[in-house]
Amino acid sequence: MSERRDKFRIIYDMLCSIKDKGGRIKPTHLMYKANLSHSKMQIYLKELTVKSMVEEEETKDGKRYKITDEGIKLINEYKKIKEFTDSFGF
């Protein structure tokens, strides 16, 4: 059985999904790439927006989410933590 993702891992996956799509993503694409239900995605997006890691944009094609410098900073710091813990076998 696979492990469940914790909140921090879900946020990391969401931010990476946005970054991997060129820094902007449609809500439906984010939902599928981060493997979340719509309601859960909305909860996490609200938190990421409040913490200035993601910005919501209205375009002529609809809503998109944009990663900010703070979001990219979190991705980079998470990678450092992951490398550190992996080096000790955790």
N, CA, C and O of each residue as an XYZ file, in Angstrom:
360
protein
N       0.843     -1.184      0.000
C       0.000      0.000      0.000
C       0.883      1.240      0.000
O       1.883      1.283      0.715
N       0.535      2.229     -0.775
C       1.344      3.439     -0.859
C       1.049      4.363      0.322
O      -0.026      4.320      0.921
N       2.038      5.197      0.635
C       1.877      6.154      1.715
C       1.015      7.314      1.264
O       1.009      7.682      0.089
N       0.288      7.885      2.209
C      -0.491      9.081      1.911
C       0.421     10.291      1.954
O       1.359     10.346      2.750
N       0.147     11.248      1.106
C       0.933     12.483      1.104
C       0.504     13.375      2.261
O      -0.684     13.490      2.563
N       1.468     13.995      2.895
C       1.122     14.972      3.919
C       0.844     16.318      3.247
O       1.055     16.480      2.045
N       0.377     17.261      4.029
C      -0.009     18.569      3.503
C       1.149     19.255      2.776
O       0.962     19.840      1.709
N       2.332     19.179      3.355
C       3.475     19.852      2.756
C       3.833     19.242      1.407
O       4.205     19.957      0.477
N       3.721     17.922      1.302
C       4.018     17.254      0.029
C       2.982     17.631     -1.038
O       3.331     17.797     -2.207
N       1.739     17.763     -0.648
C       0.688     18.158     -1.598
C       0.954     19.568     -2.114
O       0.839     19.827     -3.312
N       1.307     20.476     -1.212
C       1.621     21.847     -1.610
C       2.826     21.858     -2.546
O       2.828     22.568     -3.552
N       3.841     21.079     -2.216
C       5.027     20.972     -3.079
C       4.629     20.458     -4.460
O       5.065     21.006     -5.473
N       3.810     19.418     -4.508
C       3.364     18.863     -5.794
C       2.585     19.893     -6.611
O       2.741     19.966     -7.830
N       1.752     20.682     -5.946
C       0.987     21.712     -6.650
C       1.917     22.774     -7.234
O       1.784     23.155     -8.397
N       2.852     23.244     -6.424
C       3.776     24.272     -6.896
C       4.643     23.754     -8.044
O       4.894     24.478     -9.008
N       5.096     22.513     -7.944
C       5.892     21.925     -9.033
C       5.069     21.779    -10.301
O       5.578     21.979    -11.403
N       3.809     21.433    -10.150
C       2.927     21.308    -11.312
C       2.791     22.645    -12.029
O       2.817     22.698    -13.259
N       2.648     23.714    -11.274
C       2.537     25.042    -11.877
C       3.858     25.413    -12.545
O       3.871     25.880    -13.684
N       4.956     25.207    -11.846
C       6.278     25.551    -12.381
C       6.569     24.762    -13.658
O       7.094     25.315    -14.624
N       6.231     23.478    -13.665
C       6.496     22.614    -14.824
C       5.691     23.016    -16.056
O       6.073     22.684    -17.178
N       4.588     23.723    -15.861
C       3.768     24.191    -16.992
C       4.151     25.608    -17.407
O       3.352     26.310    -18.026
N       5.353     26.027    -17.074
C       5.819     27.340    -17.482
C       5.474     28.454    -16.516
O       5.597     29.629    -16.861
N       5.045     28.108    -15.311
C       4.742     29.121    -14.302
C       3.281     29.499    -14.211
O       2.881     30.212    -13.291
N       2.469     29.025    -15.163
C       1.025     29.307    -15.169
C       0.280     28.025    -15.536
O       0.743     27.223    -16.347
N      -0.888     27.857    -14.913
C      -1.644     26.631    -15.179
C      -3.140     26.889    -15.011
O      -3.555     27.704    -14.188
N      -3.931     26.187    -15.796
C      -5.382     26.232    -15.660
C      -5.783     25.374    -14.456
O      -5.102     24.400    -14.137
N      -6.881     25.730    -13.790
C      -7.300     24.978    -12.603
C      -7.496     23.480    -12.856
O      -7.087     22.657    -12.037
N      -8.109     23.127    -13.969
C      -8.341     21.709    -14.251
C      -7.034     20.955    -14.426
O      -6.892     19.835    -13.937
N      -6.089     21.556    -15.112
C      -4.785     20.909    -15.303
C      -4.077     20.726    -13.970
O      -3.459     19.690    -13.725
N      -4.168     21.733    -13.111
C      -3.550     21.636    -11.789
C      -4.191     20.516    -10.976
O      -3.499     19.751    -10.305
N      -5.489     20.429    -11.039
C      -6.214     19.400    -10.293
C      -5.737     18.003    -10.692
O      -5.496     17.157     -9.831
N      -5.604     17.764    -11.992
C      -5.170     16.455    -12.464
C      -3.695     16.198    -12.206
O      -3.329     15.104    -11.778
N      -2.834     17.195    -12.458
C      -1.393     17.004    -12.283
C      -1.029     16.795    -10.811
O      -0.108     16.038    -10.502
N      -1.751     17.465     -9.900
C      -1.470     17.321     -8.473
C      -2.283     16.198     -7.841
O      -2.128     15.908     -6.654
N      -3.149     15.566     -8.628
C      -3.959     14.435     -8.173
C      -4.819     14.804     -6.960
O      -4.736     14.178     -5.904
N      -5.642     15.834     -7.143
C      -6.505     16.324     -6.072
C      -7.947     16.428     -6.540
O      -8.222     16.572     -7.731
N      -8.857     16.353     -5.585
C     -10.253     16.640     -5.896
C     -10.387     18.158     -6.018
O      -9.525     18.904     -5.553
N     -11.464     18.603     -6.641
C     -11.675     20.035     -6.816
C     -11.757     20.748     -5.470
O     -11.164     21.812     -5.291
N     -12.485     20.167     -4.530
C     -12.643     20.823     -3.229
C     -11.321     20.934     -2.473
O     -11.039     21.972     -1.875
N     -10.514     19.888     -2.493
C      -9.207     19.929     -1.829
C      -8.281     20.927     -2.513
O      -7.550     21.661     -1.848
N      -8.314     20.953     -3.837
C      -7.484     21.889     -4.576
C      -7.826     23.325     -4.187
O      -6.931     24.150     -4.004
N      -9.114     23.624     -4.060
C      -9.544     24.968     -3.695
C      -9.040     25.363     -2.302
O      -8.642     26.507     -2.083
N      -9.060     24.426     -1.380
C      -8.573     24.689     -0.019
C      -7.091     25.038     -0.043
O      -6.670     26.015      0.577
N      -6.299     24.242     -0.759
C      -4.860     24.486     -0.831
C      -4.542     25.753     -1.614
O      -3.625     26.486     -1.244
N      -5.277     26.027     -2.685
C      -5.043     27.241     -3.462
C      -5.325     28.493     -2.639
O      -4.612     29.491     -2.748
N      -6.353     28.436     -1.828
C      -6.667     29.581     -0.971
C      -5.495     29.853     -0.030
O      -5.087     31.003      0.134
N      -4.956     28.812      0.584
C      -3.822     28.975      1.489
C      -2.584     29.480      0.755
O      -1.884     30.365      1.247
N      -2.317     28.916     -0.426
C      -1.157     29.352     -1.206
C      -1.296     30.797     -1.660
O      -0.299     31.515     -1.742
N      -2.503     31.230     -1.953
C      -2.747     32.608     -2.356
C      -2.538     33.556     -1.174
O      -1.903     34.601     -1.316
N      -3.070     33.189     -0.014
C      -2.911     34.010      1.190
C      -1.432     34.152      1.550
O      -1.003     35.212      2.005
N      -0.659     33.094      1.349
C       0.766     33.110      1.682
C       1.631     33.621      0.530
O       2.856     33.516      0.576
N       1.003     34.163     -0.484
C       1.672     34.793     -1.640
C       2.611     33.854     -2.386
O       3.653     34.285     -2.880
N       2.257     32.591     -2.471
C       3.047     31.633     -3.243
C       2.449     31.398     -4.620
O       3.125     30.927     -5.535
N       1.174     31.732     -4.752
C       0.446     31.587     -6.016
C      -0.443     32.809     -6.177
O      -0.988     33.323     -5.201
N      -0.585     33.269     -7.412
C      -1.491     34.368     -7.734
C      -2.531     33.867     -8.734
O      -2.224     33.081     -9.630
N      -3.747     34.330     -8.566
C      -4.818     34.001     -9.510
C      -4.869     35.075    -10.576
O      -4.841     36.267    -10.270
N      -4.943     34.648    -11.833
C      -5.016     35.577    -12.958
C      -6.272     35.287    -13.768
O      -6.651     34.131    -13.960
N      -6.906     36.343    -14.236
C      -8.024     36.203    -15.170
C      -7.492     36.521    -16.559
O      -6.936     37.596    -16.787
N      -7.662     35.593    -17.477
C      -7.252     35.819    -18.854
C      -8.478     35.697    -19.744
O      -9.557     35.324    -19.282
N      -8.310     36.010    -21.010
C      -9.447     35.876    -21.934
C      -9.863     34.413    -22.074
O     -11.002     34.123    -22.441
N      -8.933     33.481    -21.779
C      -9.234     32.047    -21.848
C      -9.733     31.484    -20.528
O     -10.008     30.288    -20.437
N      -9.857     32.320    -19.504
C     -10.339     31.860    -18.209
C      -9.296     32.058    -17.122
O      -8.299     32.757    -17.305
N      -9.551     31.434    -16.005
C      -8.698     31.586    -14.842
C      -7.430     30.754    -14.973
O      -7.446     29.650    -15.519
N      -6.326     31.307    -14.459
C      -5.051     30.595    -14.393
C      -4.398     30.920    -13.061
O      -4.666     31.952    -12.446
N      -3.534     30.009    -12.633
C      -2.762     30.232    -11.416
C      -1.301     30.366    -11.779
O      -0.762     29.598    -12.577
N      -0.667     31.370    -11.169
C       0.723     31.700    -11.471
C       1.554     31.515    -10.202
O       1.166     31.969     -9.126
N       2.702     30.845    -10.338
C       3.598     30.683     -9.201
C       4.383     31.976     -9.010
O       4.764     32.623     -9.984
N       4.622     32.349     -7.763
C       5.379     33.564     -7.449
C       6.807     33.180     -7.050
O       7.154     32.001     -6.973
N       7.609     34.192     -6.803
C       8.976     33.946     -6.343
C       8.981     33.200     -5.005
O       9.854     32.370     -4.753
N       8.001     33.503     -4.153
C       7.893     32.799     -2.864
C       7.602     31.312     -3.074
O       8.132     30.466     -2.354
N       6.772     31.002     -4.046
C       6.469     29.612     -4.366
C       7.691     28.875     -4.879
O       7.927     27.723     -4.513
N       8.462     29.530     -5.716
C       9.694     28.920     -6.241
C      10.704     28.730     -5.118
O      11.424     27.732     -5.080
N      10.751     29.695     -4.205
C      11.655     29.586     -3.053
C      11.292     28.358     -2.210
O      12.178     27.629     -1.763
N       9.996     28.130     -1.995
C       9.569     26.965     -1.215
C       9.983     25.666     -1.902
O      10.436     24.735     -1.236
N       9.835     25.593     -3.223
C      10.247     24.397     -3.972
C      11.736     24.136     -3.748
O      12.133     23.006     -3.465
N      12.554     25.172     -3.874
C      14.001     25.009     -3.718
C      14.380     24.587     -2.302
O      15.256     23.741     -2.124
N      13.735     25.160     -1.302
C      14.028     24.795      0.084
C      13.570     23.366      0.384
O      14.241     22.636      1.114
N      12.427     22.971     -0.180
C      11.941     21.610      0.018
C      12.933     20.599     -0.562
O      13.192     19.557      0.041
N      13.479     20.913     -1.727
C      14.460     20.021     -2.346
C      15.684     19.853     -1.456
O      16.211     18.748     -1.329
N      16.142     20.943     -0.837
C      17.289     20.873      0.071
C      16.979     19.980      1.278
O      17.799     19.154      1.680
N      15.800     20.159      1.839
C      15.398     19.352      2.999
C      15.309     17.889      2.606
O      15.762     17.018      3.349
N      14.731     17.611      1.449
C      14.578     16.240      0.970
C      15.941     15.581      0.756
O      16.135     14.426      1.133
N      16.881     16.306      0.155
C      18.230     15.764     -0.057
C      18.898     15.465      1.285
O      19.569     14.444      1.437
N      18.712     16.359      2.254
C      19.306     16.179      3.570
C      18.757     14.938      4.264
O      19.521     14.121      4.777
N      17.435     14.798      4.281
C      16.830     13.649      4.945
C      17.147     12.349      4.212
O      17.347     11.313      4.846
N      17.193     12.396      2.892
C      17.537     11.210      2.124
C      18.971     10.757      2.416
O      19.253      9.559      2.419
N      19.868     11.702      2.660
C      21.257     11.344      2.932
C      21.395     10.566      4.229
O      22.382      9.857      4.429
N      20.400     10.695      5.123
C      20.403      9.955      6.380
C      19.481      8.742      6.332
O      19.321      8.041      7.331
N      18.883      8.497      5.186
C      18.046      7.330      5.018
C      16.623      7.466      5.525
O      15.962      6.463      5.794
N      16.134      8.713      5.662
C      14.754      8.910      6.131
C      13.810      9.070      4.990
O      12.610      9.244      5.201
